[in-house]
């Protein structure tokens, strides 16, 4: 199985439980690894046989503009759903981080892995 990745997608959105977090968009760092079979795309150079990472990134950016989640778990699950909807995607790993959310740490977050059934 092959891996296609989007690394360090830095976006601003509303995520958290405090009043400040709910009112003020904050930095959110998203990393996505998409599991797919890229054999045909590699042989044919046909985008229809591949996973379009630009489409995935645009869907995530559009989602973040309107999303207001309390937990990183829900945020990651929403992103995972968007990724798994894409054609040729067999599964994915989604990592969501909130940089600076906890004092003395670089970031906190969650990483989830799901496969299409």
C-alpha positions in Angstrom: 0.0 0.0 0.0 1.3 3.4 -0.9 1.2 6.6 1.1 0.4 10.1 -0.2 0.8 12.8 2.4 0.0 16.4 3.2 2.5 17.7 5.7 2.0 20.5 8.1 -1.1 22.1 6.7 -1.4 25.2 9.0 -4.9 26.5 9.2 -6.9 28.8 11.5 -10.1 27.6 13.0 -12.3 27.4 16.1 -11.6 24.5 18.3 -11.7 24.2 22.1 -13.8 24.7 25.2 -12.8 28.0 26.7 -14.6 31.3 25.8 -11.4 32.6 24.3 -11.0 29.5 22.1 -14.6 29.7 21.0 -14.3 33.4 20.0 -10.9 33.6 18.4 -9.7 31.4 15.6 -6.4 29.7 16.4 -3.6 27.9 14.6 -4.3 24.2 13.9 -1.7 22.0 12.4 -3.0 19.1 10.3 -1.0 16.2 8.8 -2.7 13.6 6.6 -1.4 10.3 5.2 -3.6 8.8 2.6 -3.3 5.0 1.9 -3.9 4.1 -1.7 -2.7 1.9 -4.5 -0.8 4.3 -6.9 0.4 1.6 -9.3 -2.0 2.6 -12.1 -1.3 6.3 -11.7 2.5 5.6 -11.8 2.1 3.6 -15.0 -0.4 5.8 -16.8 0.4 9.3 -15.4 -3.4 9.7 -15.3 -4.7 11.9 -12.4 -8.0 9.9 -12.5 -6.1 6.9 -11.3 -4.5 8.8 -8.4 -5.6 10.6 -5.2 -5.7 14.4 -5.7 -4.1 15.8 -2.6 -5.0 19.4 -3.7 -8.7 18.5 -3.7 -8.3 17.0 -0.2 -6.5 20.1 1.1 -9.1 22.4 -0.4 -12.0 20.4 1.2 -10.3 20.6 4.6 -9.7 24.3 4.3 -13.3 24.9 3.4 -14.5 22.8 6.3 -12.3 24.6 8.8 -13.7 28.0 7.8 -17.2 27.0 9.1 -16.3 24.3 11.7 -16.6 25.0 15.4 -15.7 21.9 17.4 -15.0 21.5 21.1 -12.5 18.6 20.8 -9.6 17.7 18.6 -11.1 14.2 18.5 -14.2 15.5 16.7 -12.2 17.8 14.5 -9.9 14.9 13.4 -13.0 12.6 12.8 -14.6 15.3 10.6 -11.4 15.6 8.5 -11.1 11.8 8.3 -14.6 11.6 6.9 -13.7 14.1 4.2 -10.6 12.2 3.2 -12.3 8.8 3.1 -15.0 10.2 0.8 -12.4 10.6 -2.0 -12.1 8.1 -4.8 -9.1 5.8 -4.7 -8.5 6.3 -1.0 -8.3 3.0 0.9 -7.6 4.5 4.3 -5.9 7.4 6.0 -4.1 8.7 9.0 -5.1 12.2 10.3 -3.1 14.1 12.9 -4.5 17.3 14.4 -2.4 19.5 16.7 -3.1 22.7 18.6 0.3 24.4 18.9 0.9 26.1 22.2 -2.4 24.9 23.7 -0.6 23.6 26.8 2.0 25.6 28.6 5.6 24.3 28.2 4.6 22.0 25.3 5.1 22.6 21.6 1.6 21.2 20.8 -1.1 18.8 21.8 -3.4 16.7 19.6 -4.6 13.4 18.3 -3.7 11.0 15.5 -6.3 8.6 14.2 -6.1 5.9 11.5 -9.1 4.5 9.7 -9.6 2.2 6.7 -12.5 2.1 4.3 -14.7 -0.9 5.0 
